[in-house]
């Protein structure tokens, strides 16, 4: 194989609400911790042991705005992204490092309550809760077009 790959796939729960930072030029960045769990049975004691791993998540621009608006602490999400390590100098003069997952695609997995699904935006008269596909782009629940169901007799199916 000629190339290399840097891809992370996680399913976990937000450990906190998204913290947003806005920059000149309209760009934004959102950060939040994500918890993933692993459990196993201790063979010696027969006790179930659960460990939690915390991940530093980064979302940018439109994805950050979507996360800030629709995701909250405790929500379950599917994320795809890339690992990035950042270096900075601490107050004590020592070099510090952190590894982050920069999200490229995501899907919200937590079911929303009826109140959250039916909230309307006064400006657009559209539902507040978008559906997310795995490419992180928004699909409105109200498309304005009805899809007609096709009446196909079962006899005409090719299988």
C-alpha contacts under 8 A as a table, 3 or more apart, distances in Angstrom:
res1	aa1	res2	aa2	distance
1	X	4	X	7.91
6	X	82	X	5.49
6	X	83	X	6.53
7	X	80	X	7.02
7	X	81	X	5.69
7	X	82	X	4.93
7	X	83	X	7.06
8	X	79	X	7.88
8	X	80	X	5.54
8	X	81	X	5.21
8	X	82	X	5.68
8	X	83	X	6.91
8	X	101	X	7.39
9	X	78	X	7.44
9	X	79	X	5.69
9	X	80	X	4.56
9	X	81	X	6.71
10	X	36	X	7.61
10	X	78	X	5.82
10	X	79	X	5.19
10	X	80	X	6.54
11	X	36	X	6.79
11	X	76	X	7.09
11	X	77	X	5.65
11	X	78	X	4.47
11	X	79	X	6.32
12	X	34	X	6.02
12	X	35	X	5.36
12	X	36	X	4.76
12	X	37	X	7.61
12	X	76	X	5.47
12	X	77	X	5.73
12	X	78	X	6.84
13	X	34	X	5.51
13	X	35	X	5.28
13	X	36	X	6.82
13	X	73	X	7.49
13	X	74	X	5.24
13	X	75	X	5.30
13	X	76	X	4.39
13	X	77	X	6.30
14	X	17	X	7.06
14	X	32	X	6.97
14	X	33	X	6.02
14	X	34	X	4.65
14	X	35	X	6.40
14	X	72	X	6.88
14	X	73	X	4.96
14	X	74	X	4.97
14	X	75	X	5.58
14	X	76	X	6.64
14	X	77	X	7.64
15	X	32	X	7.02
15	X	33	X	5.10
15	X	34	X	5.35
15	X	35	X	6.14
15	X	73	X	5.51
15	X	74	X	6.14
16	X	32	X	6.08
16	X	33	X	6.28
16	X	34	X	7.99
16	X	72	X	6.96
16	X	73	X	4.43
16	X	74	X	7.25
17	X	32	X	6.50
17	X	68	X	7.44
17	X	71	X	7.20
17	X	72	X	5.00
17	X	73	X	4.88
18	X	30	X	5.85
18	X	31	X	5.58
18	X	32	X	5.07
18	X	67	X	6.89
18	X	68	X	5.43
18	X	71	X	7.60
18	X	72	X	7.26
19	X	30	X	5.39
19	X	31	X	5.28
19	X	32	X	6.38
19	X	68	X	7.66
20	X	28	X	7.01
20	X	29	X	5.79
20	X	30	X	4.41
20	X	31	X	6.64
20	X	64	X	7.50
20	X	68	X	7.40
21	X	28	X	5.65
21	X	29	X	5.34
21	X	30	X	6.34
22	X	26	X	6.98
22	X	27	X	6.09
22	X	28	X	4.37
22	X	29	X	6.56
23	X	26	X	6.00
23	X	27	X	5.29
23	X	28	X	5.83
24	X	27	X	6.68
27	X	60	X	7.63
27	X	61	X	5.46
28	X	60	X	5.80
28	X	61	X	4.68
28	X	62	X	7.96
28	X	64	X	6.93
28	X	65	X	7.91
29	X	58	X	6.95
29	X	59	X	5.79
29	X	60	X	4.42
29	X	61	X	5.93
29	X	64	X	5.90
30	X	58	X	5.74
30	X	59	X	5.10
30	X	60	X	6.15
30	X	64	X	5.05
30	X	65	X	7.77
30	X	67	X	7.91
30	X	68	X	7.47
31	X	56	X	7.23
31	X	57	X	5.59
31	X	58	X	4.72
31	X	59	X	6.47
32	X	56	X	6.25
32	X	57	X	5.37
32	X	58	X	6.88
33	X	54	X	6.42
33	X	55	X	5.57
33	X	56	X	4.90
33	X	57	X	5.83
34	X	54	X	5.68
34	X	55	X	5.11
34	X	56	X	6.56
34	X	57	X	6.68
35	X	52	X	6.30
35	X	53	X	5.71
35	X	54	X	4.73
35	X	55	X	6.43
36	X	52	X	5.66
36	X	53	X	5.32
36	X	54	X	6.59
36	X	55	X	7.99
37	X	50	X	6.62
37	X	51	X	5.64
37	X	52	X	4.48
37	X	53	X	6.28
38	X	50	X	5.59
38	X	51	X	5.31
38	X	52	X	6.46
39	X	48	X	6.78
39	X	49	X	5.42
39	X	50	X	4.12
39	X	51	X	6.20
40	X	48	X	5.67
40	X	49	X	5.43
40	X	50	X	6.61
41	X	46	X	5.83
41	X	47	X	5.53
41	X	48	X	4.33
41	X	49	X	5.95
42	X	45	X	5.59
42	X	46	X	5.14
42	X	47	X	5.35
42	X	48	X	6.19
42	X	49	X	6.68
43	X	46	X	5.30
43	X	47	X	7.70
55	X	100	X	6.95
55	X	101	X	7.33
56	X	99	X	7.01
56	X	100	X	4.85
56	X	101	X	6.21
57	X	100	X	5.72
57	X	101	X	4.94
57	X	102	X	6.22
57	X	103	X	7.11
58	X	100	X	6.73
58	X	101	X	6.02
58	X	102	X	4.82
58	X	103	X	6.16
59	X	63	X	5.86
59	X	64	X	4.86
59	X	67	X	7.97
59	X	102	X	6.09
59	X	103	X	5.46
59	X	104	X	7.83
60	X	63	X	5.63
60	X	64	X	4.88
60	X	65	X	7.96
60	X	103	X	7.94
61	X	64	X	5.22
61	X	65	X	6.41
62	X	65	X	5.06
62	X	66	X	6.26
63	X	66	X	5.11
63	X	67	X	6.18
63	X	136	X	6.87
64	X	67	X	5.12
64	X	68	X	6.05
65	X	68	X	5.08
65	X	69	X	6.14
66	X	69	X	5.20
66	X	70	X	6.02
66	X	71	X	7.76
67	X	70	X	5.39
67	X	71	X	5.04
68	X	71	X	6.01
68	X	72	X	7.66
70	X	129	X	6.97
71	X	75	X	6.36
71	X	108	X	7.88
72	X	75	X	5.77
75	X	108	X	7.80
75	X	109	X	7.51
75	X	110	X	5.53
76	X	108	X	6.52
76	X	109	X	5.22
76	X	110	X	5.02
77	X	106	X	7.09
77	X	107	X	5.87
77	X	108	X	4.64
77	X	109	X	5.04
77	X	110	X	6.98
78	X	106	X	5.39
78	X	107	X	5.11
78	X	108	X	6.39
78	X	109	X	6.77
79	X	103	X	6.48
79	X	104	X	7.77
79	X	105	X	5.99
79	X	106	X	4.43
79	X	107	X	6.72
80	X	103	X	5.71
80	X	104	X	5.87
80	X	105	X	5.08
80	X	106	X	6.08
81	X	101	X	5.90
81	X	102	X	5.20
81	X	103	X	4.14
81	X	104	X	4.89
81	X	105	X	6.64
82	X	101	X	5.43
82	X	102	X	5.26
82	X	103	X	6.69
82	X	104	X	7.63
83	X	99	X	6.72
83	X	100	X	5.74
83	X	101	X	4.76
83	X	102	X	6.41
84	X	99	X	5.63
84	X	100	X	5.29
84	X	101	X	6.30
84	X	102	X	6.96
85	X	97	X	6.69
85	X	98	X	5.57
85	X	99	X	4.26
85	X	100	X	6.21
86	X	97	X	5.54
86	X	98	X	5.34
86	X	99	X	6.31
86	X	100	X	7.72
87	X	95	X	6.79
87	X	96	X	5.59
87	X	97	X	4.53
87	X	98	X	6.71
88	X	95	X	5.76
88	X	96	X	5.28
88	X	97	X	6.52
89	X	92	X	7.87
89	X	93	X	5.71
89	X	94	X	5.54
89	X	95	X	4.50
89	X	96	X	5.75
90	X	93	X	5.27
90	X	94	X	5.44
90	X	95	X	6.19
90	X	96	X	6.24
91	X	94	X	7.48
103	X	106	X	7.30
104	X	135	X	7.45
104	X	136	X	7.27
105	X	134	X	5.61
105	X	135	X	4.74
105	X	136	X	4.81
106	X	132	X	7.38
106	X	133	X	7.25
106	X	134	X	5.26
106	X	135	X	6.44
106	X	136	X	5.18
107	X	132	X	5.36
107	X	133	X	5.96
107	X	134	X	5.51
107	X	136	X	6.81
108	X	131	X	7.93
108	X	132	X	6.56
112	X	116	X	5.97
112	X	117	X	6.34
113	X	116	X	5.30
113	X	117	X	6.38
114	X	117	X	5.14
114	X	118	X	6.17
115	X	118	X	5.36
115	X	119	X	6.24
116	X	119	X	5.53
116	X	128	X	7.42
116	X	129	X	6.78
117	X	127	X	6.82
117	X	128	X	6.79
117	X	129	X	5.56
118	X	127	X	6.22
118	X	128	X	7.26
118	X	129	X	7.90
119	X	127	X	5.92
119	X	128	X	5.45
119	X	129	X	7.56
120	X	125	X	5.76
120	X	126	X	5.55
120	X	127	X	4.78
120	X	128	X	5.43
121	X	124	X	5.55
121	X	125	X	5.16
121	X	126	X	5.72
121	X	127	X	6.51
121	X	128	X	6.01
122	X	125	X	5.34
122	X	126	X	7.95
126	X	140	X	7.68
126	X	141	X	7.87
126	X	142	X	6.36
127	X	130	X	7.19
127	X	140	X	7.33
127	X	141	X	6.51
127	X	142	X	6.76
129	X	140	X	7.91
129	X	141	X	7.62
130	X	138	X	6.08
130	X	139	X	5.86
130	X	140	X	5.25
130	X	141	X	6.17
131	X	138	X	6.35
131	X	139	X	5.41
131	X	140	X	6.48
131	X	141	X	6.67
132	X	135	X	7.75
132	X	136	X	5.99
132	X	137	X	6.22
132	X	138	X	5.55
132	X	139	X	6.31
133	X	136	X	5.78
133	X	137	X	6.31
133	X	138	X	7.24
133	X	139	X	7.54
134	X	137	X	7.75
140	X	143	X	6.14
143	X	146	X	7.87
152	X	156	X	6.97
152	X	157	X	7.85
153	X	156	X	5.69
153	X	157	X	7.44
154	X	157	X	5.64
